Amino acid sequence: MAQYDVVVIGSGPGGYVAAIRSAQLGKKTAIIEKYATLGGTCLNVGCIPSKALLDSSHHYEDAVKHFETHGIEIPGEIAVNLEKMIARKQSVVDQTTKGIQFLMDKNKIDVYEGLGSFKDATHVVVHKTDGSEEILEATNVIVATGSKPSTLPFINIDKDRIITSTEALKLPEIPKHLIIIGGGVIGLELGQVYKRLGADVTVVEYLDRIIPGMDASLSKELMKVLKKQKIKFLLSHQVTAVERKGKEVTVNAKDKKGQDVSLSGDYCLVSVGRRPYTEGLNTEAAGIELDDRGRIAVNEHLQTSTPSIYAIGDVVKGAMLAHKAEEEGTLVAEIIDGQKPHIDYNLIPGVVYTWPEVAAVGKTEEELKEAGVSYKVGQFPMRALGRSRASMDTDGFVKILADKTTDEILGVHMIGARCADLITEAVTAMEFRASAEDIARMSHAHPTYAEAVKEAALAATADRALHI
């Protein structure tokens, strides 16, 4: 029987980072992955492939809509080769997952392919695809099994016309009308991909706004921009039925007045969130408790009810974000090593990779109001930047929320070009408890999109933005 200091179940961003950090700290480490490739949902059917398609579709849209304005003339018709686009996406995935295998080899981490299942608190059974089993003995186990797409109880996901995000990444054709149930991050990103490629797209959302977990101003601005891009929205609509007949999918819903609404399309993407994945783990055998939402219950050190077993990422409470899982993977590896690391969950940024991109960190205005915190707002529009005008990316803004008395930055919310990268400045500033004035007095290169952050900080500091 192979013996290890640390056995990690699941090879997504949280799992493989936990394994690498454990190995760096001198622990004999193994990782178990039930699929043939490493990287979990994020690398195989999530973050990486969706960004590849977003990028490809963005290039196509630029060619069709913007190249002529830039003085670039392409003779003949510009056409989409969806098969080639999806093949490129897959090549990006393949390169990335092979990179994880390289890192496992480099750090001398043993990789086991199969379903990991607890025999007891210190033994994990690897159920291999050929039907055989192998038992690993572990001093510590880290559960990083991630999440799966959620659905509604009355919807039959057939993975052909009624699909999840996994199938949406490899459709055989561009939909004529794609109906998306759910106005969250995943649905909006994939909706924009297919809208750019020529599909009609309708988003049906139960709540009264899209991206409901983010600041309301971001929700409002993003919907305004997506409406300009001809994506349709049905907010405050409760889906009651999804039925398929041949190649047609019908979605029935009730609006906020209780009136019946019916939509027909050729594809329906069910994007109503994700659920923790614990199937096959046999948690009971290891004494691991789940909470009322099916997540593995953990303490502040991410220990389960069995102290030698930890859980991280989407399978525990908190935002289902790859970078949150990575931070937790590092934290647990260091706790096992006897160190005392920490994570400030308030400073885990959230990003929507539509175009314009949406990014945020810290408290929203709604949260500050609910907590009774006295705050001030500095906001600056992207259209006022020379860099934005040069690239024709003038939608959006940067908003900084700061304590009214101390000027400490409490939250930063932005929508615009490259905001997924810009948000890191805000995270860094808030990690060091910077004031709005601190950012306002920092030199920002010109011309850049980042100047909007400086200007928003100036606006929050005695309302003295310079370029508006």
WOQUIVEN-V211206 format. One line per field, one symbol per residue. phi: phi as a letter, one per 30 degrees, with the letter a starting at -180 (. if undefined). psi: psi as a letter, one per 30 degrees, with the letter a starting at -180 (. if undefined). A space follows every 10 residues. Layout:
phi->???
psi->???
//
This chain:
phi->.dcbdbcccj cdeddddddd dddediddbb bcbdcdcdji eedcbbeddd dddddddded ddddcbeddd icccdiddbc cdeddddded dddddddddd dedddechcd ccclddbdda dbbcccdddd jdbbcccbdb bccbdibbdd bcecccdcib ccbcdddddb ddadddbccc cjcceddddd ddeddddkdd bbccbddcad hddceedded dddddddddi dcbbdhccdc abbbbicccc ccbcddcidd bbbbacbbcc bcjbbdcbei dhdddcidcc ddcidddbcd cidddcedcc bbiddcdjdd bddddddddd ededdedjdb dbbcddcddc bccdbddbba bidddddddd diddbbbbbb ddddcddddd ciccdjacbc cbddcciddc abbbbldidd dddddddddd dchdcddedd cddcebcbdd dddddddddd cihbecca
psi->kkklekkkjk gaeeeeeeee eeeeggkjkl kkkflfklfa eeeegceeee eeeeeeeeee eeeeffeeeg gjkjklkklk jeeeeeeeee eeeeeeeeee eeeeeeghkk kkklkkkkea fgkkkjjlfg fllkkkkkek kjkhfbllkl akfgkjjfgd ejlaeefffh kflklejjkk jkhaeeeeee eeefeefflk kkkjkelgll ifflkeeeee eeeeeeefgg kkkjlhkjkf kjkkjbgkkk kklkafggkk kkkklfkjjj igalkkjgkf fheefggkkl afgglkklaf ggkafjffkl klbfflllki kefeeeeeee eeeeeefgli llkjffgjlk kkhljllkll kakleeeeee fgkkllkkkk kfffkeeeee fhifkalkkk klkfefgkkf kkkkkakgfe effeeeeeee eghlleeeef gkkkkkklff feeeeeeeef ighhkfg.
//
